[in-house]
Amino acid sequence: MSKIAIIGTEHMAQSFSYCMERMGHTIVGLEECDVCWIAIDTPIKDGRGDTQPVFEAVEKIKYKLNDNVLVLCSSQIPVGTSRELIKILGDGVKYAYIPEHMRMGRGIFDFMNLKEITVGVDDSKLNHILLELFSDKTVFFTNIETAEMIKHATNAYFATTVSFINDISDICEKVGANIEDITHALRSDWRIGKEAYLDVSVGFRGGHFDRDLNYLQQISKDKAIDIRILDAVMEKNHKRRDTIVNKLINI
């Protein structure tokens, strides 16, 4: 079993600490650990992720880590950021990125019931350590950039379903269809599932969906990539708020 130092104090860090202890590992300080897990929930300001706390934490811990410590990161960072963190930690660092999939307030349940965990790692020699660390789960190995993108893709997908169902709701209002019955039927379809993000709402605002879509929009701008679908998701989301506000004003 591993000695793990968890870096962070909020929802993700607390959930990981509890879960790893339940799995038989020991939570220790930096000077004692053989695995250091960066689990800082990236702050969101005006819908954008602020990665500064993650960089500050890495700058602080790099001098306290013993040789051969495996550094894991699950903070919500833009794809490509891990390469910058590795440079700070120094040559030869053992590093892996693990995208988190926790709902707020249900982190422990979500992690303990996670059947497969994704790990982005460059050195396959670390695989045996990670397999032992998560011995109760199937471990899906990929490269670091892919693991970072998986987090973005997951939230972008959920955000798309939110804007999609609001589009369907707008049509339903005009044709006399019942949106609640439609969402019930969609969730009953095994290809969609009962946990699908299909609740009609004012849209998402300033949360995880905004953060990951903003990450992707910035990356696409920097790389000159056309992402019309995701741009449309954001546009629909912003217009949805105005639509709901106008309806309330007219009540």
Secondary structure, 3 states (H helix, E strand, C coil): CCEEEEECCCHHHHHHHHHHHHCCCEECCHHHCCEEEECCCCCEECCEECCHHHHHHHHHHCCCCCCCCEEEECCCCCCCHHHHHHHHHCCCCEEEECCCCCCCCCHHHHHHCCCEEEEEECCHHHHHHHHHHCCCCEEEEECHHHHHHHHHHHHHHHHHHHHHHHHHHHHHHHHCCCHHHHHHHHHHCCCCCCCCCCCCCCCCCCCHHHHHHHHHHHHHHHHCCCCHHHHHHHHHHHHHHHHHHHHHHCC
